[in-house]
Amino acid sequence: MLSFLGLHVAGRDTAVYSGSVIDVFARVGISEEAVRSTLTRMVGRGLLTRHRRGRRVYFRLTTRAAEVLADGKRRIWQTGAVNRDWDGHWTLVGFSLPDSRRSDRHDLRSRLVWAGFGPLQNGLWIAPGVKDSTALTALTGDLGDHVNVFIAQHTKPTESADLVRRAFDVEAIATRYHAFLSRWETPSPLPALPDELARQLVLHTDWLQLVRQDPHLPAEHLAPDWPAIRAEQLFHRLATRYQETAGALATEVLDEIPVP
C-alpha cells in the first residue's frame, strides 16, 4: 500500500476512491477484504483520512503519511545501495524500558531497524554515520529518560569491522539482494502478472522492503561484488521501463476527487 500511495497518490491534493484501489490490488492477487482492512488500519494510525461523496468513500494522505512516503522516496532514489562516504562515526542509541512498557520497547526496536540500526548488545543499538538530530528525536518519541543517544568512534581493541559483524547480519542482507536479482533479472520478469502497473507495484514493494532492511553499511567492510550494487542498477532500469505505461494505467483506473 505504501508503494502504491507513493507512486500514484503522493504529492496531489486528492483523495482516491477505495473501489479503484481494490481494482489495482486485484491485479497482484490481493483480496478486497485485505485492501479494506489495510485502509482502515491506516486511518486508525493517522496515515489516511476518509472523505465521502455520495455512497463512495475516498481516502487522502495525512501529513504524517506524506512524511513517511518522502522518507521512503529518499531511501529509494537518493541514499544509494552502498555507503561510500562513511567517516568512521557511529550513532549509538541505548535504552532500558521496564516490562510495563514492553510494547513501547517493541515499537522502538522496529523504528531502529527502519532507521538502519543494529543491536550491538542488550539495550545498545548502533548505526554507521551521524544521524540527523530531528530524525532521532522523532525516533525516540516520548521515551525521555529511558533513551540515551551518542555519537562516537571506535577505539582499540574494538575494530569497526567487528562492530559491523556483531550488530548486523551481513549474510542475510546479501541473501535478500540475491533473491531480488533472481526474481527480476530475467528478460520478462513475473510474466503471470497482467500488466506493467502490477509489475511496477510489486517491483517497488520488493525494493522498498530491501532498502528498509538495509542499514547502509560502510563500503569498506563489504565485499567488492556486494550484490546491492547490481540490484540497485536493475531496479532503476525496470522502474524507468514501467513508469510511463503504469502511470497511464493508473490514471485510467483511479477515481479521485480534489481535497485541498
C-alpha positions as CSV (number, residue, x, y, z in Angstrom):
1,M,0.0,0.0,0.0
2,L,2.9,2.4,0.8
3,S,4.4,1.7,-2.6
4,F,1.1,2.3,-4.4
5,L,0.4,5.6,-2.5
6,G,3.9,6.8,-3.0
7,L,3.8,6.1,-6.8
8,H,0.3,7.3,-7.7
9,V,-1.2,9.4,-4.9
10,A,1.5,11.3,-3.0
11,G,2.0,15.0,-3.9
12,R,-1.5,15.6,-5.1
13,D,-4.3,17.3,-3.3
14,T,-6.7,14.5,-4.0
15,A,-8.5,11.6,-2.3
16,V,-8.7,8.2,-4.0
17,Y,-11.8,6.0,-4.2
18,S,-11.4,2.8,-2.2
19,G,-13.0,0.8,-5.1
20,S,-10.3,1.8,-7.5
21,V,-7.6,0.9,-5.0
22,I,-9.2,-2.5,-4.8
23,D,-9.1,-2.8,-8.6
24,V,-5.4,-2.0,-8.6
25,F,-4.6,-4.5,-5.9
26,A,-6.7,-7.2,-7.6
27,R,-4.0,-7.2,-10.3
28,V,-1.5,-8.6,-7.9
29,G,-3.9,-11.1,-6.3
30,I,-4.7,-9.2,-3.1
31,S,-8.4,-9.5,-2.0
32,E,-10.9,-6.8,-1.5
33,E,-11.1,-7.7,2.2
34,A,-7.4,-7.3,2.7
35,V,-7.3,-3.9,1.0
36,R,-10.3,-2.6,3.0
37,S,-8.7,-3.8,6.2
38,T,-5.4,-2.2,5.4
39,L,-7.1,1.2,4.6
40,T,-9.0,1.0,7.9
41,R,-5.8,0.3,9.8
42,M,-4.0,3.2,8.1
43,V,-6.9,5.5,9.1
44,G,-6.5,4.3,12.7
45,R,-2.8,5.0,12.6
46,G,-3.2,8.6,11.3
47,L,-1.9,7.9,7.8
48,L,-5.2,8.3,5.9
49,T,-8.4,10.3,6.3
50,R,-11.8,9.3,5.0
51,H,-13.9,11.6,2.7
52,R,-17.4,10.7,1.4
53,R,-19.0,11.7,-1.8
54,G,-22.4,10.1,-2.1
55,R,-22.1,6.5,-1.3
56,R,-18.4,6.3,-2.1
57,V,-15.6,6.5,0.4
58,Y,-12.3,8.2,-0.6
59,F,-9.0,8.2,1.2
60,R,-6.5,11.1,1.4
61,L,-2.9,11.0,2.7
62,T,-2.3,12.8,6.0
63,T,0.8,15.0,6.6
64,R,2.3,12.1,8.6
65,A,1.8,9.7,5.7
66,A,3.4,12.2,3.3
67,E,6.5,12.4,5.5
68,V,6.7,8.5,5.7
69,L,6.5,8.4,1.9
70,A,9.0,11.2,1.4
71,D,11.4,9.2,3.6
72,G,10.8,6.1,1.5
73,K,11.4,8.1,-1.6
74,R,14.7,9.3,-0.3
75,R,15.8,5.8,0.6
76,I,14.9,4.5,-2.9
77,W,16.3,7.3,-5.1
78,Q,18.9,9.2,-3.1
79,T,20.6,7.2,-0.4
80,G,22.1,4.6,-2.7
81,A,22.9,1.0,-2.2
82,V,26.4,1.4,-0.6
83,N,27.7,3.9,1.9
84,R,30.9,5.2,0.4
85,D,31.1,8.3,2.4
86,W,31.4,6.9,6.0
87,D,33.7,9.0,8.2
88,G,34.2,6.4,11.0
89,H,31.5,7.8,13.3
90,W,28.7,5.8,14.8
91,T,25.3,6.8,16.2
92,L,24.5,4.9,19.4
93,V,21.1,4.5,21.0
94,G,21.0,3.0,24.5
95,F,17.7,2.3,26.1
96,S,16.2,0.5,29.1
97,L,12.4,0.1,29.4
98,P,10.5,-1.7,32.1
99,D,8.3,-4.7,31.4
100,S,5.3,-2.5,31.8
101,R,6.4,-0.7,28.6
102,R,7.0,-3.8,26.6
103,S,5.0,-2.6,23.6
104,D,7.0,0.7,23.6
105,R,10.2,-1.4,23.6
106,H,9.0,-3.4,20.6
107,D,8.0,-0.2,18.7
108,L,11.3,1.4,19.4
109,R,13.2,-1.6,18.1
110,S,11.1,-1.6,14.9
111,R,11.8,2.1,14.4
112,L,15.5,1.5,15.0
113,V,15.6,-1.2,12.3
114,W,13.9,1.1,9.9
115,A,16.4,3.8,10.7
116,G,19.4,1.5,9.9
117,F,20.4,0.5,13.5
118,G,21.6,-2.9,14.6
119,P,21.7,-4.5,18.1
120,L,25.3,-4.5,19.4
121,Q,24.4,-5.8,22.8
122,N,21.4,-5.8,25.1
123,G,19.8,-2.3,25.1
124,L,22.5,-0.8,22.8
125,W,22.0,-0.3,19.1
126,I,24.3,1.3,16.6
127,A,24.2,2.7,13.1
128,P,27.0,3.9,10.8
129,G,27.3,7.7,10.4
130,V,25.9,10.7,12.2
131,K,22.1,10.5,12.2
132,D,20.0,13.7,11.9
133,S,19.1,15.0,15.3
134,T,15.5,15.8,14.3
135,A,15.0,12.3,13.0
136,L,16.5,10.9,16.2
137,T,14.1,12.9,18.3
138,A,11.2,11.6,16.2
139,L,12.6,8.1,16.5
140,T,12.8,8.0,20.3
141,G,9.4,9.8,20.7
142,D,8.3,10.4,24.3
143,L,10.5,7.8,25.9
144,G,12.5,10.5,27.7
145,D,15.0,9.3,30.3
146,H,14.6,5.7,29.1
147,V,16.7,6.5,26.0
148,N,20.2,8.0,25.5
149,V,21.8,8.9,22.2
150,F,25.5,9.4,21.4
151,I,27.8,10.0,18.5
152,A,31.1,8.0,18.9
153,Q,34.1,6.4,17.2
154,H,35.5,3.0,18.0
155,T,39.0,2.7,19.5
156,K,41.3,-0.3,20.1
157,P,40.9,-3.1,20.8
158,T,37.5,-2.7,19.1
159,E,37.5,-2.7,15.3
160,S,34.8,-1.2,13.1
161,A,34.7,-4.4,11.0
162,D,33.9,-6.3,14.2
163,L,31.1,-3.9,15.0
164,V,29.6,-4.5,11.6
165,R,29.8,-8.2,12.1
166,R,28.3,-8.2,15.6
167,A,25.5,-5.8,15.0
168,F,24.4,-6.7,11.5
169,D,23.7,-10.0,9.7
170,V,25.6,-9.2,6.6
171,E,25.0,-12.6,5.0
172,A,21.2,-12.2,5.5
173,I,21.4,-8.8,3.8
174,A,23.3,-10.2,0.8
175,T,20.9,-13.1,0.5
176,R,17.9,-10.7,0.3
177,Y,19.6,-8.8,-2.6
178,H,20.5,-12.1,-4.4
179,A,16.8,-13.1,-4.1
180,F,15.7,-9.8,-5.6
181,L,18.2,-10.4,-8.5
182,S,16.9,-13.9,-9.1
183,R,13.3,-12.7,-9.2
184,W,13.8,-9.7,-11.5
185,E,16.9,-10.3,-13.6
186,T,15.1,-12.1,-16.4
187,P,14.1,-10.8,-19.9
188,S,10.4,-10.8,-18.8
189,P,10.0,-10.6,-15.0
190,L,6.9,-12.0,-13.4
191,P,5.0,-13.0,-16.6
192,A,2.0,-14.1,-14.7
193,L,1.1,-10.5,-13.7
194,P,-1.4,-8.9,-16.1
195,D,0.3,-5.6,-16.9
196,E,3.1,-3.1,-16.1
197,L,1.0,-1.4,-13.4
198,A,1.0,-4.7,-11.5
199,R,4.7,-5.3,-12.1
200,Q,5.6,-1.7,-11.1
201,L,3.7,-2.2,-7.8
202,V,5.5,-5.5,-7.0
203,L,8.9,-4.1,-8.1
204,H,8.7,-1.1,-5.8
205,T,7.4,-3.1,-2.9
206,D,10.2,-5.6,-3.3
207,W,12.8,-2.9,-3.4
208,L,11.3,-0.9,-0.5
209,Q,11.4,-4.0,1.7
210,L,15.0,-4.4,0.8
211,V,16.1,-0.8,1.5
212,R,14.1,-0.6,4.7
213,Q,16.1,-3.6,6.0
214,D,19.4,-2.4,4.7
215,P,21.5,-0.5,7.4
216,H,23.6,1.1,4.6
217,L,26.8,-0.3,5.9
218,P,30.3,1.2,5.1
219,A,31.5,0.0,1.7
220,E,35.0,-0.7,3.1
221,H,33.5,-3.5,5.2
222,L,31.6,-5.1,2.3
223,A,32.7,-7.5,-0.4
224,P,33.8,-5.8,-3.7
225,D,31.0,-7.6,-5.5
226,W,28.4,-6.6,-3.0
227,P,25.0,-7.6,-4.6
228,A,23.2,-4.4,-3.6
229,I,25.1,-2.5,-6.3
230,R,23.8,-4.7,-9.2
231,A,20.4,-4.9,-7.6
232,E,20.1,-1.2,-7.4
233,Q,21.1,-0.7,-11.1
234,L,18.5,-3.4,-12.0
235,F,15.8,-1.7,-10.0
236,H,16.4,1.7,-11.6
237,R,16.3,0.2,-15.1
238,L,13.0,-1.6,-14.5
239,A,11.4,1.3,-12.6
240,T,12.1,3.6,-15.6
241,R,10.8,0.9,-18.0
242,Y,7.5,0.6,-16.2
243,Q,6.9,4.3,-15.3
244,E,5.1,5.6,-18.3
245,T,2.8,2.7,-19.1
246,A,2.0,2.1,-15.4
247,G,1.2,5.8,-14.9
248,A,-1.2,5.7,-17.8
249,L,-3.0,2.6,-16.5
250,A,-3.3,4.1,-13.0
251,T,-4.8,7.3,-14.5
252,E,-7.5,5.1,-16.2
253,V,-8.3,3.1,-13.1
254,L,-8.1,5.6,-10.2
255,D,-11.2,7.6,-9.3
256,E,-10.1,10.8,-7.4
257,I,-11.7,13.9,-6.0
258,P,-10.0,17.1,-5.1
259,V,-9.4,17.6,-1.4
260,P,-7.4,20.8,-0.6
